[in-house]
Amino acid sequence: MEVKGVAFLARQAHAEQTFGTATWRAFLAEQAQRDPIFSQPVMPVTRIPADAFLRLNDAMTQQFYAGDPQAYWKYGVKSAEYALSLGQLKPLFSKGEYQRFAMFTPGIWKGYFTQGELTAQLQGNVLELRITGVPRPHIYFELSVMGFASGGLSYLSSKEVPHEVGKGFSRGDMEVAYRFTLPS
């Protein structure tokens, strides 16, 4: 499984904004010693081995968030806000288009990862998102992706969107299932 560079660039933008460019570059230089792919410029289409990307995120979580796994959720929320306000999704969605965004989320998965699948099912105002087929289940895939969905839905609806967890890698399940209650 590979992670596309666009995921890395969102993480980098979040880190530079939160901790400063110099701090991010120093952190990345440390990571490049273990995973040389990070010593080269990463483009949106660069394919990063999932193991290297997960090590980067685990190290970032440990160093900047004291190992708090909820940081992965924050990564997802911030990535959505970046993508919708400044990044690749800005021209695709306008405020209020949260239902269209909900049904577009499987395409976002494909834009970030080379394996696994995200499906979306909308019934009334309840959105169910499922992640299946991930060869290396990791809390990153659950929390950052569902955080991305939550952040995007909240950003576009201008409201907090509640959710409930049915299954998750964080619970030892082999798939992820979340339900979001969209604004009426």
N, C-alpha and C positions, 0 to 999 in steps of 0.2 A: 504494500500500500504506500502511496505517495501523497504528500500534501502539496498543493500548488502554492506558488510564491505569494499569491494574493493574500493568503492567510497570514503568512509571515509579515507582509508589509502592513497589514492591519495591526498586528501585535507590535511591530516596531513603532508605528505612529502613536499607538496608545502609550507605549513605554517612554518615548521621547517627550510626549506631552506631559506625562505624569512625573517622570524622574529626571528629565533633561537629556539632551543629545549626548553630552559627554559621558554621563552615567551609563546610558544604553550602549554606547560604543565600547566602553571598557568591559561591560558585561558580555557583549557579543564577542569581543576578542578572547575572553576566557573560554567561551563556548566553542569558538573556532579551533582551539587547541584540541578539544575532544572530537569535534565534528567539523572537519575542514570545509564542508559545504558552506559554513557561515563565514568563511574568510573571503568569499567571493561575493560580488554584488548579486542580490536576489531580485529577479524580475517577476512581474505578476505570473508569467508562464513557467518559471523555474519549477522543477519538480524536486521536492525535498523528501528523502526517505522518512517515512512516518516515525521510525524509531528516533532519528535525529531531532525531528520536530518536537516529539514528545519529551525528549530529554531537555531541550531548550525551554519548553513550557514548564516542566517540573522544576528546573533550576531557577527560572524566573519567579515561580510561585514561592519557592523556598527562600530565595534571597530578598525579594521585595514584599512578600506577603506572609512571612513567617510560616510558610507551608500550609496556609489556610486553603483548603480545597474550594471554598466558595470564590476564590480569586478567578477560577476558571469561568464561573458564571459572569463575573465582571468583565473578563476578556470578551466574552460573547456580546454582552450588552454594548460595550464600548466599540466593538468591531461593527455592530449594526449601526450605531449612531454615526460612526465614521463613514461607512459605506453609503448610507442614505443621505448624509448631509454634505460630504465632500468627495466621496469615492465613486466606485464603479456603478452603484445602484442609484445615485442621485438623479440621473436623467430618466430612470425607469418608473419611479414612484413619487407621487405627490402626497402631501398631508391628506389624510382621510382615506387613502387607498389601502388600509390595513387588511381587508379581506382578500384583495388581489395579491398582496404581499404574502399572506398566509398560504395561498395556493401555489405561489412561486417558490416557496422554500425548498422543495425537492431540487429545483434547478440550482439553488445556491449551494446545496451539498455537492452536486456534480461539479460546480465551479471551484470547489475547494479541495475535494478529495477524489482519488482515483478508484476507490473500492468502497463497498457498503452502499446502503441506500437509505434515503430519507423519504418517507411517504407522508402525504397530508390528506386528511379527510375532514371536510367541513360539513357539519349537520346543524342547521340553524345557526346559533351563535357559538357552537362548541367546535373547536379545532383540535383534532387529534394528530399529533406528529409521532412517527415511529422511525427509529433507526434500527436497521437490521443488516446482517451480513458483514459486519466489521471484523476483519481477521484478527485484530488485536484490540479487544475492548479495553478502553481506558476512560477514566473519568473526564478527561479533556473533551472527548467526542460528545459525551452526554451534556456536560454542563456548559461548555462554550457554544455548542450548537443550539441547545435549548435557550441559553442566555441570549444568543443572537436572535432567535425567533421572538423571545420576550421583548428584547430591546427594540427590535424593528416594529413589532406590533404596538408597543407603547409610544415609540417615536411618531409613527404615522397616525395613530388614533389620538395622541395627546392625552392618553389616560393610562393609568396602571392597569395591566392585563393580568388577572389572577390565573394561576395554573395549579394543577395537581399532578403528582408523579404516580404513574401506574407501575412502571418497571424502569430499571436503570442499571447501568454498569456500576454505579456507586453502591448499589444494593446487591451486587453479585449476579445480576441477571445477564443473559447473553444478548438482550435487546433493550431498547429504550422506548418507553411510551409515556407521553405527556399529554394532558388535556388543558387547553387554554380556553377561558371563557371570554369571548370577544365582546366589546361594547355593542349594545343594541342600537 
